[in-house]
Amino acid sequence: MREPLFSTRITELFNIKHPILCGGLMWLADADYTAAAVNAGGMGFLTAKTFPDPGHFRNELEKALSLTSGKPIGVNLYQSMRPEENEVLEGHLKIALDAGIRFFETAGLPPTSLLPELKEAGSKVLHKVSTIRHALSAATKLDIDAITIVGAECGGHPGLELVSSLIHSVLGPQQIDIPVVVGGGIGHGRQIAAVLGMGADGVLIGTRVLVAEEIWSHLEVKKQIVNSGAADSTLVMSSFRNTSRVINNEFARAVQDLELDRVKDFDEYWPYVKGVNAFDAYKSGDWNKALLSMGQSAVFANAVEPMEKIYDDLVDEAASALDRLGGLRSEHKE
Ligand SMILES: Cc1cc2nc3c(=O)[nH]c(=O)nc-3n(C[C@H](O)[C@H](O)[C@H](O)COP(=O)(O)O)c2cc1C
């Protein structure tokens, strides 16, 4: 693990070496992933929704904590717009708190109903949004500790406004007093130095670590990501106001065809969009047969390698960006 290069409000909040956070990943953010991020000097968020069975969730948390030798891990609590999908949340929250988890990434709906219990237990809550407007509203109205703003480049849900991380990186820290984490399109250490230079306190990554050895998905899926360029993701489901950035594959194009034909009947989309397709594709390796979240930073995911190597490279690249900037200052020139 590299020595700390940056000290920010995010490294302080989570007591970590590097301000590099690994976000919740549906189906993939399990104990191995979460612990690998923590052991590499960052913070990882285990996706509660991936483990609907309470016993399984509890075991996964215990496994993660044993893999980090008790070092704190984070949990991702995603609140869907469909209430029936949130039924497990309350139980999961209790299990996580009982297991000693105090770091939470919330996403989807504002975590208003979860906050009293989270804060009562002394948790640190990082809420994730995709617009400056939502970030400002959450930072001023909710008892949260930090905010993540993801840009249009991100894998998963980039929101509807599709403003780039380059814009968020300046506007967020300018307008928001609590610590700001920027996510979306980040997969190279030079970007980390730049984003911190623009005022952020940390970065959130997802796509870059989809090729980590600790991610359980089939090697064929990882190979597809390794071979992807910056333009190999695409947007689907904007017509349902639920935009997703995914691998540009057969299923994504089938969904886009339905959207182009202005089909409004969700049942016609269901065979393509149902979540379990992704689980099956991660398992079988058939990456064409699901909507698989992936962002533009896939271009930086060039090899399947251990999480620690990915973190080390990011830190080294950030250090070289700082050196370059130092060298560019006019007083250093002959
Ligand atoms: C495969 C995949 C699955 C994801 N699943 C979730 C999820 O279940 N909950 C969530 O809050 N965010 C999820 N995200 C978003 C990530 O936590 C993170 O915000 C995003 O990946 C950052 O942008 P990047 O992909 O450009 O690095 C997912 C992203 C990917 C790539």
The ligand as a Gaussian input file, in Angstrom:
#p B3LYP/6-31G(d) Opt

LIG

0 1
 C      -21.700000      -2.392000     -12.201000
 C      -22.151000      -1.223000     -11.366000
 C      -23.156000      -1.412000     -10.424000
 C      -23.563000      -0.339000      -9.614000
 N      -24.520000      -0.564000      -8.650000
 C      -24.823000       0.442000      -7.770000
 C      -25.697000       0.205000      -6.675000
 O      -26.241000      -0.905000      -6.505000
 N      -25.952000       1.225000      -5.817000
 C      -25.364000       2.455000      -5.983000
 O      -25.593000       3.346000      -5.165000
 N      -24.529000       2.713000      -7.018000
 C      -24.223000       1.733000      -7.901000
 N      -23.351000       1.974000      -8.926000
 C      -22.693000       3.297000      -9.030000
 C      -21.335000       3.303000      -8.317000
 O      -21.459000       3.131000      -6.931000
 C      -20.598000       4.648000      -8.563000
 O      -21.445000       5.709000      -8.193000
 C      -20.208000       4.817000     -10.019000
 O      -19.712000       3.616000     -10.536000
 C      -19.130000       5.911000     -10.153000
 O      -18.877000       6.207000     -11.482000
 P      -17.828000       5.403000     -12.418000
 O      -18.522000       4.151000     -12.797000
 O      -17.612000       6.316000     -13.565000
 O      -16.589000       5.172000     -11.617000
 C      -22.975000       0.942000      -9.778000
 C      -21.981000       1.117000     -10.755000
 C      -21.564000       0.065000     -11.546000
 C      -20.494000       0.286000     -12.577000

